[in-house]
Amino acid sequence: MANKKKELKPAAVLVKNKRAAFDYEFIDTYTAGIVLTGTEIKSIRAGKAGLVDTYCYFIHGELWVKNMYVAPYLAGSYNNHLERRERKLLLNRKELRNLDADSKAPGFTIVPVQLYIDENGRAKLDIALAKGKKEYDKRQSLKAKEDRREMDRAMKH
């Protein structure tokens, strides 16, 4: 009997927080698991989630994500979840200690960057230790983006 290898399907990025990249400079990134209910994972797999205005914070040494939108599952009866409930993030102790210490420095925060389903079918949230950009940094980012766009147009013609 031949030993069949399980084919890994590529991870599907479902939801990105585009605003976070504009408002913050990412210092360090982590991949965290999320504690979800059954109807929440079904909604996320259907792509019905949002990371607008979300942030992460610590309570008693545990990392939580607040204001993450997960639409109610259509076929979920009375078992349906609250749309914007707080959800616990799963990281190992060393990562949690490092993040907690780093995020206490002035000007630093933890923001969700993207939500996706990994090759094992689990929901993962990429989070970043981030420092807020100043107004002139944002203008500089827009200028660089506009310059790249202009160069791409010039290359096509």
C-alpha positions in Angstrom: 0.0 0.0 0.0 1.5 3.3 -1.1 1.9 6.0 1.5 -0.1 9.0 0.3 1.0 12.5 1.3 -1.7 14.9 2.2 -1.7 17.7 -0.3 -1.4 21.1 1.4 -3.7 23.7 -0.1 -2.5 27.3 -0.1 -3.7 29.4 2.8 -6.5 31.7 1.7 -6.2 35.2 2.9 -9.8 36.2 3.6 -9.7 39.6 5.3 -7.0 42.3 5.4 -6.8 45.4 7.5 -5.6 47.9 4.9 -6.1 50.8 7.2 -3.6 49.4 9.7 -0.7 49.5 7.2 -1.5 53.2 6.4 -1.9 54.3 10.1 0.9 52.3 11.6 4.5 51.2 11.1 4.8 47.5 11.8 7.7 46.6 14.1 7.2 42.9 14.6 4.5 40.5 13.4 3.0 37.3 15.0 0.5 34.7 13.9 -2.1 33.9 16.5 -4.9 31.4 16.7 -8.3 32.5 17.7 -10.8 31.0 20.1 -14.1 30.8 18.1 -17.5 29.2 18.4 -18.9 26.9 15.7 -21.0 29.5 13.9 -18.1 32.0 13.9 -15.7 29.7 12.1 -18.4 28.9 9.5 -18.9 32.7 8.9 -15.2 33.3 8.6 -14.8 30.4 6.1 -17.6 32.1 4.1 -15.5 35.3 4.1 -18.0 37.3 6.2 -15.6 39.0 8.6 -14.0 42.4 9.0 -11.0 43.9 10.8 -12.0 47.6 10.6 -11.3 49.5 13.8 -10.0 46.4 15.6 -7.3 46.3 18.2 -5.7 43.9 20.7 -5.1 44.3 24.4 -4.0 42.3 27.4 -6.1 41.2 30.4 -4.4 39.2 33.1 -1.6 38.1 30.8 -4.0 36.9 28.0 -4.3 38.7 24.6 -7.7 39.6 23.3 -9.0 41.1 20.1 -11.7 43.7 20.4 -14.2 44.9 17.8 -13.5 42.2 15.2 -16.7 41.8 13.1 -17.9 38.3 12.3 -21.3 38.2 10.6 -24.0 36.0 12.1 -24.1 32.6 10.4 -27.3 32.3 8.4 -28.0 28.7 9.3 -27.1 29.2 13.0 -30.3 29.3 15.1 -30.3 30.2 18.7 -26.6 29.2 18.9 -25.5 32.2 16.8 -22.7 34.4 18.2 -22.5 38.1 18.9 -21.1 40.0 15.9 -18.4 42.1 17.7 -17.7 40.1 20.8 -14.2 40.0 22.3 -12.2 36.9 21.2 -9.1 35.4 22.9 -5.9 35.1 20.9 -3.6 32.1 21.3 0.1 32.6 21.4 2.8 30.8 23.3 3.9 32.3 26.7 7.2 33.7 25.4 5.5 35.6 22.6 2.8 36.9 25.0 5.4 38.1 27.5 7.4 39.9 24.8 4.3 41.5 23.3 3.0 42.6 26.7 6.3 44.2 27.6 6.8 45.9 24.2 3.2 47.2 23.9 3.5 49.0 27.3 6.1 51.4 25.7 4.6 54.8 24.8 3.3 55.0 21.2 3.1 51.2 20.6 0.0 49.2 20.1 -1.0 45.7 18.8 -3.1 45.7 15.7 -4.6 42.8 13.6 -3.2 42.8 10.1 -5.0 39.9 8.4 -7.4 37.0 9.1 -7.1 33.8 7.1 -7.8 30.1 7.2 -4.5 28.0 7.3 -3.9 24.7 5.5 -5.3 22.8 8.5 -8.6 24.7 8.3 -8.0 26.8 11.4 -8.6 30.5 11.5 -5.4 32.5 12.1 -5.0 36.2 12.8 -1.7 37.9 11.9 -1.1 40.7 14.4 1.7 43.3 14.5 3.3 45.3 17.2 3.0 48.7 15.7 4.0 52.3 16.2 1.6 55.0 15.1 2.7 57.1 12.1 2.8 60.9 12.2 0.9 62.9 9.6 4.0 63.6 7.5 4.8 59.8 7.4 1.3 59.2 6.1 1.8 61.8 3.3 5.2 60.2 2.5 3.5 56.8 2.2 0.9 58.2 -0.1 3.6 59.8 -2.2 5.6 56.6 -2.5 2.4 54.7 -3.5 1.6 57.3 -6.1 5.2 57.1 -7.5 5.0 53.3 -7.8 1.7 53.6 -9.6 3.1 56.1 -12.0 6.2 53.8 -12.7 3.9 50.9 -13.3 1.9 52.9 -15.8 5.0 54.0 -17.6 6.3 50.4 -17.8 3.0 49.2 -19.4 3.1 51.8 -22.2 
